[in-house]
Amino acid sequence: MEDRAATRSTLEHLILLEDYLRYGVRSGREVPPEPEPSAEADDIQARALSEATIRAGTPAPSSAPTSSAGAPSADRQAALGAIEARVKACAACALSQTRSRTVFGQGVPAPELLVIGEGPGAEEDRQGLPFVGASGKLLDKMLAAIGLSRETNCYIGNIVKCRPPNNREPSPTERNACIGYLRAQIEILRPRFILCVGRTAAHGLLEMTDPISRLRGRSFQFEGIPVRITFHPSALLRDASLKRPVWEDLKQLRALMDSPPGERAASGGLVSFPDSANFSSGEG
């Protein structure tokens, strides 16, 4: 029984991934209702899983017990692992030819906050993890200043999963080739809130072209999830004067996260925080 539940859950996530990569949205396809337990039914389901796994390019799941009810952590981790395997094999754009490693994401499987950046840098490309260089250290301090961490309540990802050469901005073609993976991640993670750091992340997720000066301080929605936008940590490393506006953005995000759902106005709101941020814009 548990094996059938695990198989059904894997099939559902493979269909989800195929939808986002092929159509960019959920198609509404569903796994057919499970038949009454029988040896023949088990054989049919096993063949269906094998065929779906081959199409998606992902390994078959183990027989470890999982449950689809409420999308528990183990189930989400398995679904994320299936998508990550597809990312590692991806050659949909030219970035696959120059990468050292793909950078899928890092954090908890049921996050309060999903942080979305632009793409991996040199250090991320070497380690295969997001935001681990100087910008990553600063991002960790920014999150800690409002009680958040990738270790306990956040997940961190990027618009593209491979490093653009010389850290250039990913092209529209590269973003479009990769955005399906991010959408599938969001569908599985179902974060309570999303923070886009930088113009490229905001444009890629929300399909907008406004300058970041017009995006900051406003609340948006992605698939029903509140989205806020601030500067990328690397911008603070280049220009310390951005530290104050980023702190204001973080205070508004924290206020939004702490407010009851019915009171989440588009403008967010401020809570009582220190006048100065307790994160440093230095590289240490």
Backbone as CSV, one residue per row, in Angstrom:
resi,resn,N_x,N_y,N_z,CA_x,CA_y,CA_z,C_x,C_y,C_z
1,MET,0.830,-1.205,0.000,0.000,0.000,0.000,0.859,1.247,0.000
2,GLU,1.900,1.247,0.864,2.788,2.392,0.930,3.565,2.549,-0.366
3,ASP,3.964,1.417,-0.978,4.669,1.474,-2.247,3.798,2.116,-3.324
4,ARG,2.495,1.766,-3.342,1.606,2.345,-4.343,1.443,3.850,-4.125
5,ALA,1.367,4.278,-2.856,1.250,5.702,-2.559,2.503,6.451,-3.017
6,ALA,3.668,5.854,-2.783,4.916,6.483,-3.213,4.984,6.575,-4.732
7,THR,4.557,5.512,-5.411,4.568,5.497,-6.866,3.629,6.559,-7.429
8,ARG,2.427,6.643,-6.858,1.462,7.644,-7.328,2.002,9.061,-7.136
9,SER,2.607,9.305,-5.971,3.177,10.634,-5.704,4.265,10.974,-6.708
10,THR,5.121,10.009,-7.024,6.187,10.250,-7.991,5.613,10.538,-9.374
11,LEU,4.591,9.781,-9.778,3.946,10.026,-11.065,3.364,11.433,-11.135
12,GLU,2.728,11.868,-10.046,2.141,13.208,-10.024,3.201,14.284,-10.213
13,HIS,4.363,14.102,-9.573,5.414,15.109,-9.691,6.096,15.064,-11.053
14,LEU,6.184,13.895,-11.659,6.743,13.811,-13.006,5.821,14.503,-14.011
15,ILE,4.513,14.334,-13.848,3.555,15.033,-14.714,3.675,16.531,-14.522
16,LEU,3.814,16.962,-13.259,3.980,18.384,-12.959,5.195,18.951,-13.668
17,LEU,6.323,18.272,-13.574,7.544,18.750,-14.214,7.382,18.820,-15.718
18,GLU,6.785,17.783,-16.309,6.588,17.777,-17.754,5.694,18.937,-18.191
19,ASP,4.661,19.237,-17.401,3.773,20.356,-17.721,4.533,21.674,-17.755
20,TYR,5.320,21.938,-16.726,6.008,23.223,-16.638,7.092,23.359,-17.703
21,LEU,7.764,22.263,-18.028,8.796,22.340,-19.058,8.199,22.462,-20.451
22,ARG,7.073,21.801,-20.679,6.476,21.812,-22.015,5.533,22.990,-22.240
23,TYR,4.712,23.295,-21.231,3.672,24.313,-21.408,3.892,25.577,-20.585
24,GLY,4.708,25.500,-19.530,4.914,26.645,-18.658,3.861,26.793,-17.589
25,VAL,2.803,26.000,-17.643,1.717,26.032,-16.651,1.243,24.608,-16.407
26,ARG,0.436,24.431,-15.365,-0.167,23.132,-15.125,-1.240,22.868,-16.171
27,SER,-1.232,21.689,-16.751,-2.182,21.355,-17.802,-3.492,20.809,-17.252
28,GLY,-3.500,20.444,-15.988,-4.693,19.843,-15.407,-4.719,18.331,-15.506
29,ARG,-3.689,17.758,-16.141,-3.628,16.293,-16.216,-3.455,15.712,-14.816
30,GLU,-4.037,14.566,-14.584,-3.941,13.908,-13.294,-3.623,12.439,-13.490
31,VAL,-3.047,11.845,-12.453,-2.841,10.401,-12.453,-4.203,9.740,-12.317
32,PRO,-4.524,8.749,-13.136,-5.832,8.072,-13.030,-6.057,7.533,-11.635
33,PRO,-7.333,7.434,-11.207,-7.643,6.892,-9.877,-7.026,5.519,-9.684
34,GLU,-6.571,5.288,-8.480,-5.908,4.030,-8.166,-6.920,2.879,-8.126
35,PRO,-6.659,1.796,-8.855,-7.585,0.651,-8.837,-7.489,-0.112,-7.527
36,GLU,-8.415,-1.019,-7.338,-8.368,-1.878,-6.162,-7.067,-2.674,-6.170
37,PRO,-6.458,-2.852,-5.002,-5.180,-3.569,-4.952,-5.265,-4.943,-5.593
38,SER,-4.323,-5.218,-6.462,-4.214,-6.541,-7.074,-2.839,-6.649,-7.690
39,ALA,-2.408,-7.852,-7.922,-1.097,-8.054,-8.531,-1.052,-7.428,-9.912
40,GLU,-2.167,-7.541,-10.656,-2.215,-6.972,-12.003,-2.128,-5.449,-11.943
41,ALA,-2.833,-4.831,-10.987,-2.792,-3.376,-10.864,-1.389,-2.905,-10.522
42,ASP,-0.716,-3.620,-9.606,0.646,-3.256,-9.251,1.564,-3.315,-10.456
43,ASP,1.369,-4.322,-11.314,2.205,-4.481,-12.494,1.972,-3.344,-13.484
44,ILE,0.698,-2.971,-13.669,0.376,-1.866,-14.576,0.984,-0.560,-14.079
45,GLN,0.854,-0.302,-12.762,1.390,0.938,-12.205,2.909,0.963,-12.306
46,ALA,3.555,-0.158,-12.104,5.011,-0.218,-12.212,5.459,0.105,-13.629
47,ARG,4.728,-0.430,-14.633,5.083,-0.129,-16.027,4.876,1.346,-16.329
48,ALA,3.779,1.936,-15.806,3.522,3.353,-16.040,4.613,4.213,-15.432
49,LEU,5.056,3.851,-14.221,6.128,4.603,-13.582,7.408,4.520,-14.387
50,SER,7.724,3.328,-14.885,8.934,3.152,-15.667,8.918,4.021,-16.910
51,GLU,7.766,4.058,-17.601,7.658,4.868,-18.820,7.777,6.356,-18.509
52,ALA,7.117,6.822,-17.443,7.195,8.234,-17.074,8.599,8.613,-16.658
53,THR,9.287,7.710,-15.957,10.644,7.982,-15.518,11.580,8.130,-16.701
54,ILE,11.419,7.273,-17.693,12.258,7.364,-18.889,12.017,8.683,-19.614
55,ARG,10.724,9.110,-19.745,10.422,10.375,-20.428,11.021,11.564,-19.696
56,ALA,10.973,11.541,-18.368,11.454,12.682,-17.589,12.947,12.617,-17.327
57,GLY,13.578,11.486,-17.623,15.015,11.377,-17.419,15.411,11.328,-15.960
58,THR,14.549,10.796,-15.078,14.826,10.765,-13.649,14.868,9.331,-13.163
59,PRO,15.598,9.083,-12.077,15.664,7.718,-11.556,14.368,7.304,-10.904
60,ALA,14.096,6.009,-10.917,12.903,5.494,-10.247,13.064,5.652,-8.750
61,PRO,11.950,5.824,-8.011,12.045,6.003,-6.565,12.354,4.700,-5.864
62,SER,12.870,4.827,-4.640,13.053,3.638,-3.824,11.708,3.242,-3.253
63,SER,11.681,2.125,-2.551,10.422,1.666,-1.979,10.225,2.181,-0.564
64,ALA,10.994,3.212,-0.135,10.843,3.762,1.210,9.458,4.358,1.371
65,PRO,8.799,4.157,2.516,7.441,4.645,2.713,7.367,6.160,2.646
66,THR,6.370,6.659,1.928,6.087,8.087,1.880,4.580,8.241,1.873
67,SER,4.129,9.476,2.052,2.696,9.741,2.023,2.452,11.028,1.281
68,SER,1.432,11.047,0.428,1.127,12.259,-0.325,0.237,13.203,0.457
69,ALA,-0.352,12.747,1.585,-1.269,13.577,2.352,-0.510,14.726,2.991
70,GLY,-0.901,15.970,2.643,-0.271,17.135,3.236,1.133,17.376,2.742
71,ALA,1.583,16.682,1.728,2.926,16.842,1.170,3.985,16.904,2.265
72,PRO,4.233,15.796,2.988,5.236,15.800,4.054,6.633,16.043,3.493
73,SER,7.564,16.339,4.390,8.916,16.709,3.977,9.576,15.647,3.120
74,ALA,9.446,14.370,3.506,10.085,13.305,2.736,9.542,13.258,1.317
75,ASP,8.228,13.482,1.171,7.607,13.483,-0.141,8.120,14.646,-0.985
76,ARG,8.211,15.816,-0.374,8.704,16.989,-1.103,10.162,16.814,-1.494
77,GLN,10.959,16.243,-0.583,12.366,16.020,-0.895,12.514,15.076,-2.079
78,ALA,11.692,14.016,-2.109,11.755,13.073,-3.223,11.374,13.753,-4.532
79,ALA,10.343,14.599,-4.484,9.915,15.304,-5.689,10.984,16.284,-6.165
80,LEU,11.587,16.998,-5.220,12.666,17.923,-5.583,13.858,17.163,-6.150
81,GLY,14.148,16.001,-5.572,15.257,15.199,-6.078,15.038,14.747,-7.510
82,ALA,13.794,14.410,-7.844,13.493,13.995,-9.221,13.723,15.145,-10.193
83,ILE,13.318,16.360,-9.797,13.521,17.517,-10.674,15.000,17.869,-10.762
84,GLU,15.714,17.782,-9.639,17.142,18.093,-9.655,17.904,17.158,-10.593
85,ALA,17.509,15.883,-10.629,18.146,14.941,-11.546,17.943,15.383,-12.991
86,ARG,16.760,15.899,-13.302,16.493,16.397,-14.649,17.341,17.628,-14.942
87,VAL,17.491,18.513,-13.947,18.311,19.718,-14.121,19.760,19.342,-14.429
88,LYS,20.285,18.371,-13.706,21.684,17.973,-13.911,21.939,17.458,-15.321
89,ALA,20.907,16.884,-15.933,21.052,16.341,-17.290,20.616,17.333,-18.364
90,CYS,20.175,18.521,-17.956,19.589,19.466,-18.906,20.635,20.051,-19.849
91,ALA,20.264,20.120,-21.123,21.095,20.775,-22.140,20.214,21.647,-23.020
92,ALA,19.222,22.302,-22.387,18.229,23.068,-23.148,18.741,24.405,-23.635
93,CYS,19.845,24.894,-23.070,20.406,26.167,-23.546,21.926,26.089,-23.513
94,ALA,22.562,27.140,-23.991,24.018,27.143,-24.132,24.749,27.155,-22.795
95,LEU,24.081,27.530,-21.714,24.757,27.560,-20.411,25.216,26.175,-19.979
96,SER,24.566,25.151,-20.478,24.948,23.788,-20.114,26.349,23.435,-20.621
97,GLN,26.821,24.167,-21.631,28.116,23.868,-22.228,29.281,24.458,-21.448
98,THR,29.011,25.431,-20.587,30.095,26.117,-19.870,30.046,25.919,-18.358
99,ARG,29.008,25.285,-17.854,28.883,25.117,-16.398,29.860,24.069,-15.883
100,SER,30.212,24.203,-14.612,30.922,23.138,-13.905,29.920,22.248,-13.185
101,ARG,28.960,22.894,-12.516,27.901,22.180,-11.830,26.593,22.946,-11.999
102,THR,25.507,22.233,-11.955,24.205,22.902,-11.859,23.984,23.310,-10.409
103,VAL,23.183,24.356,-10.224,22.880,24.851,-8.875,21.365,24.837,-8.733
104,PHE,20.862,23.813,-8.085,19.420,23.594,-8.029,18.747,24.445,-6.961
105,GLY,19.233,24.397,-5.744,18.640,25.142,-4.647,19.075,24.552,-3.331
106,GLN,18.741,25.254,-2.241,19.132,24.786,-0.915,18.172,25.353,0.122
107,GLY,17.834,24.530,1.102,16.972,24.995,2.174,16.039,23.910,2.658
108,VAL,15.020,24.324,3.393,14.057,23.376,3.957,12.957,23.107,2.942
109,PRO,12.322,21.934,2.985,11.338,21.563,1.959,9.962,22.185,2.142
110,ALA,9.709,22.810,3.296,8.425,23.478,3.526,8.725,24.878,4.076
111,PRO,9.246,25.770,3.240,9.789,27.037,3.741,8.739,28.107,4.012
112,GLU,9.034,28.943,4.988,8.264,30.161,5.184,8.514,31.112,4.014
113,LEU,9.775,31.192,3.593,10.180,32.139,2.552,11.028,31.444,1.498
114,LEU,10.710,31.707,0.240,11.554,31.301,-0.883,12.271,32.535,-1.403
115,VAL,13.602,32.505,-1.411,14.405,33.596,-1.952,14.851,33.211,-3.356
116,ILE,14.592,34.095,-4.315,14.951,33.818,-5.708,15.961,34.848,-6.184
117,GLY,17.102,34.366,-6.661,18.131,35.226,-7.231,18.186,35.077,-8.738
118,GLU,19.229,35.649,-9.312,19.382,35.663,-10.767,19.939,34.356,-11.300
119,GLY,21.129,33.985,-10.804,21.789,32.780,-11.285,23.078,32.563,-10.518
120,PRO,23.699,31.409,-10.683,24.930,31.110,-9.945,26.088,31.995,-10.378
121,GLY,26.986,32.274,-9.423,28.253,32.930,-9.714,29.368,31.902,-9.746
122,ALA,30.604,32.387,-9.691,31.762,31.497,-9.821,31.831,30.495,-8.671
123,GLU,31.649,30.967,-7.448,31.752,30.074,-6.293,30.599,29.079,-6.271
124,GLU,29.404,29.533,-6.637,28.247,28.646,-6.705,28.454,27.565,-7.766
125,ASP,29.053,27.946,-8.883,29.340,27.001,-9.953,30.325,25.935,-9.491
126,ARG,31.267,26.320,-8.621,32.246,25.353,-8.104,31.617,24.405,-7.083
127,GLN,30.742,24.942,-6.222,30.203,24.134,-5.128,28.871,23.467,-5.455
128,GLY,28.149,24.003,-6.436,26.834,23.454,-6.753,25.761,23.863,-5.773
129,LEU,25.985,24.960,-5.026,25.034,25.471,-4.043,24.769,26.949,-4.307
130,PRO,23.562,27.437,-3.998,23.237,28.835,-4.275,23.747,29.781,-3.192
131,PHE,24.155,30.970,-3.600,24.516,32.042,-2.678,25.514,31.570,-1.619
132,VAL,26.704,31.178,-2.065,27.746,30.747,-1.128,28.979,31.636,-1.184
133,GLY,29.020,32.600,-2.098,30.130,33.532,-2.164,29.896,34.723,-1.245
134,ALA,30.525,35.838,-1.560,30.382,37.043,-0.749,28.922,37.498,-0.695
135,SER,28.214,37.424,-1.835,26.800,37.804,-1.848,25.977,36.872,-0.977
136,GLY,26.343,35.602,-0.954,25.615,34.641,-0.138,25.791,34.887,1.343
137,LYS,27.008,35.242,1.739,27.244,35.556,3.149,26.417,36.762,3.573
138,LEU,26.341,37.746,2.694,25.539,38.926,3.001,24.055,38.584,3.032
139,LEU,23.597,37.750,2.096,22.204,37.335,2.101,21.845,36.633,3.409
140,ASP,22.725,35.765,3.893,22.464,35.076,5.158,22.306,36.074,6.300
141,LYS,23.117,37.134,6.309,23.005,38.160,7.349,21.709,38.950,7.202
142,MET,21.326,39.227,5.975,20.071,39.937,5.737,18.888,39.129,6.265
143,LEU,18.878,37.832,5.977,17.787,36.982,6.435,17.792,36.854,7.959
144,ALA,18.985,36.687,8.536,19.086,36.545,9.984,18.564,37.788,10.702
145,ALA,18.701,38.954,10.070,18.255,40.199,10.688,16.747,40.226,10.912
146,ILE,16.004,39.398,10.166,14.547,39.339,10.368,14.108,37.928,10.758
147,GLY,15.033,37.196,11.380,14.681,35.905,11.956,14.522,34.773,10.974
148,LEU,15.245,34.813,9.864,15.116,33.781,8.843,16.467,33.137,8.552
149,SER,16.439,31.909,8.038,17.673,31.194,7.737,17.388,30.075,6.752
150,ARG,18.320,29.839,5.866,18.171,28.707,4.934,18.242,27.366,5.670
151,GLU,18.747,27.374,6.896,18.862,26.140,7.669,17.560,25.747,8.350
152,THR,16.673,26.715,8.602,15.492,26.417,9.423,14.157,26.740,8.772
153,ASN,14.070,27.809,7.969,12.755,28.217,7.475,12.760,28.862,6.095
154,CYS,13.839,28.741,5.347,13.916,29.337,4.004,14.417,28.327,2.982
155,TYR,14.138,28.637,1.736,14.710,27.894,0.610,15.238,28.936,-0.360
156,ILE,16.399,28.660,-0.951,17.042,29.621,-1.837,17.260,28.986,-3.201
157,GLY,16.852,29.681,-4.244,17.029,29.203,-5.610,17.328,30.357,-6.549
158,ASN,17.362,30.057,-7.840,17.675,31.060,-8.854,16.785,30.902,-10.079
159,ILE,16.738,31.949,-10.874,16.005,31.897,-12.135,16.627,30.881,-13.074
160,VAL,17.958,30.898,-13.211,18.657,29.901,-14.029,19.523,29.042,-13.126
161,LYS,19.734,27.798,-13.536,20.439,26.825,-12.706,21.905,26.665,-13.080
162,CYS,22.351,27.342,-14.122,23.741,27.268,-14.556,24.327,28.675,-14.609
163,ARG,25.620,28.784,-14.346,26.272,30.087,-14.313,26.424,30.667,-15.720
164,PRO,25.938,31.889,-15.954,26.229,32.575,-17.211,27.708,32.980,-17.236
165,PRO,28.396,32.826,-18.346,29.815,33.186,-18.415,30.060,34.616,-17.956
166,ASN,31.117,34.796,-17.187,31.521,36.115,-16.686,30.437,36.784,-15.840
167,ASN,29.546,35.965,-15.284,28.464,36.468,-14.429,27.551,37.476,-15.129
168,ARG,27.445,37.349,-16.430,26.542,38.251,-17.149,25.088,37.906,-16.822
169,GLU,24.187,38.807,-17.183,22.764,38.561,-16.978,22.292,37.459,-17.922
170,PRO,21.506,36.511,-17.437,21.002,35.472,-18.343,20.100,36.066,-19.420
171,SER,20.210,35.527,-20.605,19.419,36.023,-21.724,17.971,35.558,-21.603
172,PRO,17.043,36.195,-22.331,15.655,35.720,-22.314,15.520,34.249,-22.709
173,THR,16.318,33.825,-23.687,16.267,32.422,-24.102,16.679,31.497,-22.964
174,GLU,17.731,31.881,-22.248,18.206,31.067,-21.125,17.193,31.054,-19.982
175,ARG,16.591,32.196,-19.707,15.578,32.253,-18.645,14.377,31.386,-19.005
176,ASN,13.940,31.482,-20.245,12.776,30.711,-20.669,13.039,29.205,-20.635
177,ALA,14.279,28.815,-20.934,14.623,27.387,-20.922,14.616,26.822,-19.513
178,CYS,14.815,27.684,-18.520,14.997,27.222,-17.143,13.808,27.496,-16.231
179,ILE,12.925,28.415,-16.624,11.893,28.874,-15.701,10.932,27.753,-15.290
180,GLY,10.748,26.761,-16.141,9.869,25.651,-15.797,10.338,24.893,-14.567
181,TYR,11.661,24.778,-14.403,12.189,24.110,-13.216,11.830,24.895,-11.957
182,LEU,11.990,26.220,-12.015,11.664,27.038,-10.849,10.177,26.967,-10.522
183,ARG,9.331,27.004,-11.541,7.893,26.918,-11.296,7.516,25.586,-10.659
184,ALA,8.174,24.522,-11.098,7.911,23.219,-10.491,8.393,23.194,-9.043
185,GLN,9.542,23.809,-8.777,10.026,23.903,-7.394,9.015,24.626,-6.507
186,ILE,8.491,25.743,-7.006,7.530,26.519,-6.219,6.271,25.695,-5.958
187,GLU,5.831,24.958,-6.965,4.629,24.128,-6.805,4.818,23.078,-5.707
188,ILE,6.022,22.534,-5.614,6.301,21.510,-4.612,6.555,22.131,-3.236
189,LEU,7.352,23.191,-3.194,7.707,23.820,-1.923,6.518,24.527,-1.278
190,ARG,5.686,25.181,-2.109,4.561,25.984,-1.627,4.987,26.902,-0.476
191,PRO,5.945,27.783,-0.704,6.365,28.707,0.354,5.240,29.670,0.699
192,ARG,5.250,30.185,1.907,4.234,31.155,2.307,4.489,32.506,1.654
193,PHE,5.777,32.825,1.411,6.148,34.100,0.816,7.343,33.898,-0.106
194,ILE,7.499,34.838,-1.044,8.631,34.817,-1.967,9.321,36.170,-1.918
195,LEU,10.652,36.167,-1.894,11.454,37.385,-1.988,12.345,37.283,-3.222
196,CYS,12.148,38.166,-4.174,13.025,38.245,-5.343,14.127,39.255,-5.051
197,VAL,15.370,38.838,-5.187,16.486,39.752,-4.966,17.079,40.115,-6.326
198,GLY,16.857,41.346,-6.721,17.380,41.824,-7.993,16.336,41.895,-9.085
199,ARG,16.613,42.759,-10.042,15.694,42.998,-11.152,15.471,41.751,-11.995
200,THR,16.538,41.013,-12.289,16.409,39.834,-13.152,15.502,38.788,-12.539
201,ALA,15.620,38.571,-11.238,14.764,37.594,-10.571,13.304,38.015,-10.640
202,ALA,13.052,39.302,-10.380,11.676,39.796,-10.411,11.092,39.702,-11.811
203,HIS,11.861,40.122,-12.810,11.375,40.070,-14.192,11.124,38.631,-14.622
204,GLY,12.030,37.721,-14.257,11.885,36.334,-14.677,10.686,35.653,-14.063
205,LEU,10.423,35.919,-12.773,9.313,35.260,-12.104,7.978,35.884,-12.469
206,LEU,7.916,37.214,-12.463,6.640,37.916,-12.628,6.355,38.332,-14.061
207,GLU,7.324,38.114,-14.950,7.172,38.480,-16.365,6.836,39.968,-16.495
208,MET,7.640,40.789,-15.810,7.483,42.232,-15.860,8.768,42.854,-16.379
209,THR,8.718,44.123,-16.745,9.902,44.818,-17.257,10.160,46.126,-16.522
210,ASP,9.402,46.417,-15.466,9.588,47.664,-14.721,10.970,47.704,-14.074
211,PRO,11.552,48.891,-13.928,12.807,49.005,-13.187,12.584,48.659,-11.724
212,ILE,13.642,48.232,-11.057,13.486,47.787,-9.674,13.021,48.924,-8.767
213,SER,13.311,50.157,-9.138,12.861,51.294,-8.342,11.334,51.368,-8.279
214,ARG,10.658,50.821,-9.279,9.196,50.824,-9.303,8.601,49.529,-8.753
215,LEU,9.447,48.552,-8.506,8.976,47.267,-7.995,9.120,47.163,-6.473
216,ARG,10.127,47.811,-5.938,10.341,47.774,-4.486,9.171,48.442,-3.759
217,GLY,8.900,47.951,-2.541,7.864,48.555,-1.726,6.451,48.150,-2.100
218,ARG,6.312,47.262,-3.058,4.994,46.799,-3.490,4.897,45.288,-3.288
219,SER,3.676,44.808,-3.109,3.435,43.368,-3.006,2.822,42.864,-4.297
220,PHE,3.309,41.725,-4.757,2.799,41.070,-5.948,2.348,39.664,-5.555
221,GLN,1.785,38.956,-6.503,1.336,37.589,-6.268,1.891,36.686,-7.365
222,PHE,2.316,35.493,-6.960,2.648,34.446,-7.919,1.934,33.183,-7.476
223,GLU,0.959,32.758,-8.286,0.174,31.564,-7.958,-0.400,31.661,-6.545
224,GLY,-0.854,32.856,-6.174,-1.465,33.051,-4.864,-0.491,33.285,-3.729
225,ILE,0.816,33.308,-4.020,1.843,33.502,-2.987,2.305,34.959,-3.008
226,PRO,2.296,35.667,-1.874,2.774,37.054,-1.850,4.255,37.141,-2.222
227,VAL,4.596,38.122,-3.044,5.965,38.313,-3.529,6.417,39.732,-3.201
228,ARG,7.629,39.862,-2.657,8.256,41.160,-2.425,9.593,41.189,-3.151
229,ILE,10.094,42.402,-3.389,11.285,42.576,-4.227,12.239,43.548,-3.546
230,THR,13.534,43.237,-3.603,14.556,44.148,-3.103,15.797,44.026,-3.980
231,PHE,16.833,44.780,-3.634,18.076,44.734,-4.391,18.814,43.414,-4.143
232,HIS,19.598,43.011,-5.112,20.445,41.832,-4.966,21.577,42.156,-3.990
233,PRO,21.977,41.188,-3.154,23.078,41.457,-2.226,24.349,41.971,-2.907
234,SER,24.613,41.523,-4.126,25.816,41.998,-4.817,25.765,43.493,-5.071
235,ALA,24.553,44.048,-5.212,24.426,45.497,-5.403,24.870,46.228,-4.146
236,LEU,24.604,45.656,-2.973,25.045,46.267,-1.718,26.555,46.219,-1.578
237,LEU,27.167,45.158,-2.087,28.620,45.059,-2.031,29.267,46.119,-2.916
238,ARG,28.579,46.513,-3.964,29.115,47.557,-4.853,28.761,48.964,-4.362
239,ASP,27.627,49.096,-3.679,27.127,50.415,-3.283,26.517,50.316,-1.887
240,ALA,27.274,50.738,-0.875,26.820,50.630,0.517,25.616,51.511,0.808
241,SER,25.356,52.514,-0.038,24.211,53.399,0.207,22.877,52.664,0.045
242,LEU,22.901,51.482,-0.568,21.677,50.706,-0.745,21.302,49.924,0.513
243,LYS,22.182,49.939,1.493,21.919,49.181,2.723,20.638,49.650,3.403
244,ARG,20.420,50.947,3.487,19.236,51.474,4.155,17.931,51.082,3.442
245,PRO,17.825,51.303,2.108,16.579,50.878,1.453,16.331,49.377,1.521
246,VAL,17.385,48.571,1.503,17.191,47.124,1.634,16.659,46.789,3.024
247,TRP,17.158,47.474,4.048,16.658,47.242,5.396,15.179,47.596,5.497
248,GLU,14.774,48.675,4.843,13.357,49.025,4.821,12.541,47.930,4.125
249,ASP,13.082,47.391,3.030,12.396,46.301,2.326,12.239,45.076,3.219
250,LEU,13.290,44.750,3.966,13.245,43.586,4.839,12.262,43.787,5.990
251,LYS,12.199,44.993,6.527,11.224,45.266,7.589,9.796,45.109,7.067
252,GLN,9.559,45.586,5.864,8.227,45.442,5.280,7.900,43.975,5.019
253,LEU,8.883,43.218,4.568,8.665,41.783,4.356,8.309,41.095,5.667
254,ARG,9.065,41.392,6.725,8.786,40.769,8.017,7.397,41.144,8.524
255,ALA,7.029,42.407,8.326,5.696,42.842,8.746,4.617,42.099,7.971
256,LEU,4.839,41.913,6.685,3.887,41.187,5.853,3.756,39.743,6.315
257,MET,4.881,39.124,6.631,4.870,37.735,7.070,4.166,37.566,8.411
258,ASP,4.254,38.585,9.261,3.670,38.497,10.593,2.210,38.934,10.644
259,SER,1.719,39.531,9.576,0.354,40.050,9.592,-0.649,38.950,9.254
260,PRO,-1.883,39.041,9.796,-2.927,38.077,9.425,-3.219,38.167,7.936
261,PRO,-3.590,37.059,7.287,-3.827,37.066,5.839,-4.779,38.159,5.375
262,GLY,-5.819,38.449,6.134,-6.786,39.456,5.716,-6.273,40.869,5.782
263,GLU,-5.118,41.075,6.420,-4.576,42.422,6.580,-3.353,42.661,5.719
264,ARG,-3.086,41.762,4.785,-1.896,41.901,3.942,-2.185,42.831,2.785
265,ALA,-2.173,44.104,3.056,-2.412,45.105,2.021,-1.234,45.149,1.072
266,ALA,-1.491,45.676,-0.122,-0.453,45.717,-1.153,0.769,46.493,-0.699
267,SER,0.575,47.483,0.155,1.707,48.306,0.575,2.502,47.671,1.690
268,GLY,2.037,46.526,2.229,2.740,45.890,3.330,2.554,46.697,4.591
269,GLY,3.606,47.061,5.226,3.533,47.814,6.471,4.826,47.658,7.222
270,LEU,5.035,48.501,8.219,6.262,48.462,8.986,5.980,47.993,10.397
271,VAL,6.948,47.334,10.977,6.865,46.940,12.370,8.000,47.627,13.114
272,SER,8.066,47.426,14.410,9.088,48.084,15.205,10.407,47.333,15.095
273,PHE,11.338,47.894,14.344,12.667,47.336,14.179,13.678,48.432,14.511
274,PRO,14.911,48.068,14.760,15.937,49.090,14.946,16.049,49.971,13.708
275,ASP,16.520,51.202,13.920,16.669,52.116,12.788,17.739,51.654,11.820
276,SER,18.717,50.920,12.301,19.787,50.454,11.422,19.794,48.941,11.405
277,ALA,20.178,48.401,10.274,20.191,46.956,10.120,21.348,46.355,10.893
278,ASN,21.164,45.108,11.377,22.272,44.438,12.049,22.967,43.458,11.113
279,PHE,22.884,43.723,9.807,23.724,42.996,8.873,24.726,43.982,8.281
280,SER,25.855,43.459,7.867,26.934,44.306,7.338,27.040,44.105,5.853
281,SER,27.341,45.171,5.129,27.505,45.040,3.680,28.936,44.693,3.297
282,GLY,29.750,44.389,4.289,31.114,43.961,3.989,31.118,42.524,3.542
283,GLU,32.212,42.081,2.944,32.306,40.732,2.400,32.445,39.672,3.484
284,GLY,32.795,40.059,4.681,32.950,39.064,5.729,31.644,38.667,6.315
